[in-house]
Amino acid sequence: MLSENQNLPKNTYHYIIAGGGMAGLSLAFYLNQNPYFKDKKILIIDREEKNVNDHTWCFWETGTSPFEEIIAQKWKGVWFHGTENFSQFLDLQDYVYKMIRGIDFYEYIIPILKQNSNITFLQADILEVAETVKTNKGDFDASEYVFDSCYRSKYNNPKHHNMLQHFKGWVIETTKPVFKIDEPILFDFRTEQKDELRFVYVLPHSETKALIEFTIFSDNLISQEEYEFYLKKYIEETLKAGEYQIKPEEYQISETEFGIIPMSDEPHEASPSPKVIRIGTSGGYVKASTGYTFQRSQRYLQNLVKSLEHNKVEKNGMQLNRWKGFLDTVLLNVMLHHRTPQDSVFTSFFKYNKASKVLKFLDEDTSVFEDIMFINTVPKPPFIRAAWDVLVKKMF
Ligand SMILES: Cc1cc2nc3c(=O)[nH]c(=O)nc-3n(C[C@H](O)[C@H](O)[C@H](O)COP(=O)(O)OP(=O)(O)OC[C@H]3O[C@@H](n4cnc5c(N)ncnc54)[C@H](O)[C@@H]3O)c2cc1C
């Protein structure tokens, strides 16, 4: 008897994964784990070899991650430095804040996938994604689905809310042991806000090594020199590890990371064919008001794999909840229209709610009652104006 694979014409695969980054590789990982897909011929195309540490992903969860083995650090508590001298080390209770380095993720997943002879990797530039995926190394057809994580929406529809989260981070190594390994900083707003949302976070890798990331939520980018100016200022003036102030000659930059994440409530353009399913950033998996994507992608991709298994693929695994979407858009509206100092909004979140409740809210796992209790802790007039604006925009 012929195996299913042998029936496929040349250059044809059951599934093509266009873009083997975080979402593409996670999807392939879940497909590979599930015996239902053992005969599926899968092609993963990416222009990069995925052999550099291009991301550091942080997320929180209450359970165990499918990638638990490669979690580089995990924390039970985090520092929050907000407005009006609100500085507290927050107990995350049931949640654990976790960090995965991109390079560890790639080096863990790719060899596992390569053990499956039905999975093929191709390093190529993707030129067009439809039922046929065109690349600079040839064209490939999908008999069932193409999962696209290369597509980038323009995010320019004025009827919707479009902002950017942009950031630059340095992994620094210090000559003296200055970081407390158990004490990351989730948000530090003690940096000039310039009528935007600007903060720094610090992820200690060891007593002498940490990732320091300067982040802005806004609708325009700044120059690389400016990110660096604020990073340097933060390290040398604001960051006090214990009571110790790091001097310029006492640290070196060993890695750099830069990123831009769309923060948008714009619906994604229809894909070119029902056979093309957009995933990851391309699929709108990004949480619009915060940019967090890693953990949401895991959740949505696991849903997607379940629906593939039951032959009921209508969407890309995203669970759309209109109420949660509305809350997210209202927060985006407050930030985009500068309705109130945004650092004080985030400070209210953490000052008047348990940190675990904030994380649950941001994960969209809170009940409507919990949402209302949560909303009660933020400054009312700017949020009411934002909610009204969002409702009017939705009506017309
Ligand atoms: C530096 C950085 C840090 C981040 N940190 C966090 C975090 O801490 N927590 C969190 O929740 N989210 C974080 N994010 C947001 C989000 O999790 C990441 O952007 C994540 O990588 C998105 O996954 P993706 O698969 O959509 O995109 P990617 O991981 O970027 O994958 C897309 C892949 O497609 C490939 N590709 C694109 N175009 C082509 C083409 N034409 N031809 C061939 N290949 C192509 C790229 O090479 C890439 O490998 C971060 C983002 C960045 C940029």
The ligand as a Gaussian input file, in Angstrom:
#p B3LYP/6-31G(d) Opt

LIG

0 1
 C       12.898000      41.510000      19.942000
 C       11.506000      41.102000      20.319000
 C       11.230000      40.713000      21.628000
 C        9.923000      40.315000      21.967000
 N        9.658000      39.949000      23.250000
 C        8.421000      39.506000      23.570000
 C        8.138000      39.057000      24.879000
 O        8.980000      39.145000      25.786000
 N        6.904000      38.551000      25.144000
 C        5.920000      38.463000      24.184000
 O        4.833000      37.971000      24.473000
 N        6.161000      38.920000      22.935000
 C        7.366000      39.431000      22.604000
 N        7.623000      39.861000      21.327000
 C        6.493000      39.837000      20.363000
 C        6.332000      38.479000      19.651000
 O        6.281000      37.434000      20.605000
 C        7.468000      38.213000      18.673000
 O        7.511000      39.217000      17.701000
 C        7.332000      36.855000      17.994000
 O        8.566000      36.528000      17.455000
 C        6.248000      36.847000      16.922000
 O        6.234000      35.605000      16.302000
 P        5.975000      35.445000      14.736000
 O        6.137000      34.023000      14.410000
 O        4.715000      36.144000      14.390000
 O        7.135000      36.293000      14.070000
 P        8.668000      35.892000      13.956000
 O        9.108000      35.171000      15.171000
 O        9.376000      37.150000      13.580000
 O        8.678000      34.870000      12.750000
 C        8.456000      35.254000      11.407000
 C        9.467000      34.480000      10.573000
 O        9.179000      34.715000       9.201000
 C       10.399000      34.862000       8.522000
 N       10.122000      35.655000       7.315000
 C        9.492000      36.859000       7.259000
 N        9.374000      37.261000       5.986000
 C        9.948000      36.301000       5.224000
 C       10.140000      36.137000       3.826000
 N        9.691000      37.034000       2.938000
 N       10.792000      35.037000       3.397000
 C       11.225000      34.101000       4.271000
 N       11.063000      34.189000       5.604000
 C       10.424000      35.272000       6.074000
 C       11.335000      35.563000       9.484000
 O       12.675000      35.283000       9.173000
 C       10.897000      34.929000      10.817000
 O       11.685000      33.838000      11.177000
 C        8.896000      40.315000      20.980000
 C        9.187000      40.760000      19.688000
 C       10.466000      41.159000      19.366000
 C       10.717000      41.653000      17.957000

